[in-house]
Amino acid sequence: MAVVGRLENGVVVSINVNWLTPVKRRSVTVLGEKGAFMVDLLTGDLRFYANGEIKEEWDQMAILRGVSEGDMIQYAFTKREPLVVEHEAFRRAITHGHAEGIVSLDRGVDILRVAERIITS
């Protein structure tokens, strides 16, 4: 299933969901003018792939690659088990009334309505 949409701020989003492939892949790619951030949601890796500044001399390769390849940066940061983080946030919301990172019930219903419209369209 593929969905393309535009957010309120004008950002275009594309979501692809596929349960048929034999490869388990969960990723988010954010494209910008200077390159792309890629997040692997299974491993927690974050990489930035910069657009290159080097002119490709081989015409056929330039056509194949499109934007020239630049540097890749992999960011290092502490990775925590997602379910533990989720439980800690839920506990804080219950004990301190602080709901940072927790979606409200109304917002959750809005999201389900959008998902239902996508499925039925």
Secondary structure, 3 states (H helix, E strand, C coil): CEEEEECCCCCEEEEECCCCCCCCCCEEEEEECCEEEEEECCCCEEEEEEECCCCCCCHHHHHHHCCCEEEEEEECCCCCCHHHHHHHHHHHHHHHCCCCCCCCHHHHHHHHHHHHHHHHC
